[in-house]
Amino acid sequence: MPRRSLLDDIDIIEGFPPVDLQTGANNGDYVSLKNYAGCLVMFHSGVGSNGEDPTLTLQQASDVAGTGVKSLTFTVIFRKQAATSLASTAVWTRTTQTAANTYTNTDAAEQSALWVVDVKASDLDVDGGFDVIRATVADVGGAGAQPGSLHYILYGARIARAPADKISAIGN
């Protein structure tokens, strides 16, 4: 029996590539959860300018074209933040907020940050036909460069497949 890989059960999709977050709205790709139990939305940013804190926003839609897009609320976000580097930041901080579709941390611009929101397929308005998510990060302002990127880590594949045989989560 061939050795199974974690990539048989998950998929990793770039929401948006490394960009300067101050150059405009940063819209992630739409990602379908039809074939997955959930998705970790992972936002990573470098040190920027004081007061230009990123705001992560989650949305849901009924297809990867963005049909019927509406807010996707969440209450828990996990984060790692440090003054210059996350290399020695081993522990996640669990933050609970009032249900909202956005998250901002007022210290994020001055620190390197890694934020993760766990979105389960069942969190979406499945009865209304919603099975697609998207994350965005608004323009942080123009005082100084702040690098950032977004990735989706889809987990709990309904059918485990080798990485080369995955069903597309961005084209279905």
Secondary structure, 3 states (H helix, E strand, C coil): CCCCCHHHCCEEEEEEEEEEHHHCCEECCCEECCCEEEEEEEEEECCCCCCCCCEEEEEEECCCCCCCCEECCEEEEEEEEECCCCCCCCCCEEEEEEEECEEECCCHHHCEEEEEEEEEHHHCCHHHCCCEEEEEECCCCCCCCCEEEEEEEEEEECCCCCHHHCCCCCCC
